[in-house]
């Protein structure tokens, strides 16, 4: 799979929109969504998948953890299995 451009760049945003549209999402109008709008769409889509077809979504990585100073550090991310 090709590496996507930076999510703040027009190319990266267009590539992300194309991937989401290929998964069945649609966006109103012809304007390129902001990276925040694309992030929100991706999160909503992943949430919908976990409720409707949970077998397609799996967690990758280590659980959420606290460092020595007590800060929360990134944990698992969700990945979609190809159908």
QUIFENKA-V732309 format. One record per residue. N is the residue number from 1. RES is the residue in three letters. SS is DSSP state (@ for helix, = for strand, . for the rest). OMEGA is omega in whole degrees, -180 to 180 (none if undefined). Layout:
# QUIFENKA-V732309
n->N res->RES ss->SS omega->OMEGA
n->N res->RES ss->SS omega->OMEGA
This chain:
# QUIFENKA-V732309
n->1 res->UNK ss->. omega->-179
n->2 res->UNK ss->. omega->177
n->3 res->UNK ss->. omega->179
n->4 res->UNK ss->. omega->175
n->5 res->UNK ss->. omega->179
n->6 res->UNK ss->. omega->-176
n->7 res->UNK ss->. omega->178
n->8 res->UNK ss->. omega->-179
n->9 res->UNK ss->. omega->177
n->10 res->UNK ss->@ omega->180
n->11 res->UNK ss->@ omega->179
n->12 res->UNK ss->@ omega->178
n->13 res->UNK ss->@ omega->179
n->14 res->UNK ss->@ omega->180
n->15 res->UNK ss->@ omega->179
n->16 res->UNK ss->@ omega->177
n->17 res->UNK ss->@ omega->-180
n->18 res->UNK ss->@ omega->180
n->19 res->UNK ss->@ omega->179
n->20 res->UNK ss->@ omega->178
n->21 res->UNK ss->@ omega->177
n->22 res->UNK ss->@ omega->178
n->23 res->UNK ss->. omega->177
n->24 res->UNK ss->. omega->178
n->25 res->UNK ss->. omega->176
n->26 res->UNK ss->. omega->-179
n->27 res->UNK ss->. omega->-179
n->28 res->UNK ss->. omega->175
n->29 res->UNK ss->. omega->-178
n->30 res->UNK ss->. omega->-179
n->31 res->UNK ss->. omega->177
n->32 res->UNK ss->. omega->-179
n->33 res->UNK ss->. omega->175
n->34 res->UNK ss->. omega->179
n->35 res->UNK ss->@ omega->176
n->36 res->UNK ss->@ omega->177
n->37 res->UNK ss->@ omega->178
n->38 res->UNK ss->@ omega->176
n->39 res->UNK ss->@ omega->-180
n->40 res->UNK ss->@ omega->179
n->41 res->UNK ss->@ omega->179
n->42 res->UNK ss->@ omega->179
n->43 res->UNK ss->@ omega->179
n->44 res->UNK ss->@ omega->180
n->45 res->UNK ss->@ omega->178
n->46 res->UNK ss->@ omega->177
n->47 res->UNK ss->@ omega->178
n->48 res->UNK ss->@ omega->179
n->49 res->UNK ss->@ omega->-179
n->50 res->UNK ss->@ omega->179
n->51 res->UNK ss->@ omega->-173
n->52 res->UNK ss->@ omega->179
n->53 res->UNK ss->. omega->-175
n->54 res->UNK ss->@ omega->179
n->55 res->UNK ss->@ omega->179
n->56 res->UNK ss->@ omega->-175
n->57 res->UNK ss->= omega->175
n->58 res->UNK ss->= omega->-179
n->59 res->UNK ss->= omega->-180
n->60 res->UNK ss->= omega->176
n->61 res->UNK ss->. omega->-178
n->62 res->UNK ss->. omega->177
n->63 res->UNK ss->. omega->174
n->64 res->UNK ss->. omega->-177
n->65 res->UNK ss->= omega->177
n->66 res->UNK ss->= omega->178
n->67 res->UNK ss->. omega->-176
n->68 res->UNK ss->. omega->179
n->69 res->UNK ss->. omega->179
n->70 res->UNK ss->. omega->179
n->71 res->UNK ss->. omega->175
n->72 res->UNK ss->= omega->179
n->73 res->UNK ss->= omega->-176
n->74 res->UNK ss->. omega->179
n->75 res->UNK ss->. omega->-176
n->76 res->UNK ss->. omega->171
n->77 res->UNK ss->= omega->178
n->78 res->UNK ss->= omega->178
n->79 res->UNK ss->= omega->-179
n->80 res->UNK ss->= omega->175
n->81 res->UNK ss->. omega->178
n->82 res->UNK ss->. omega->178
n->83 res->UNK ss->. omega->none
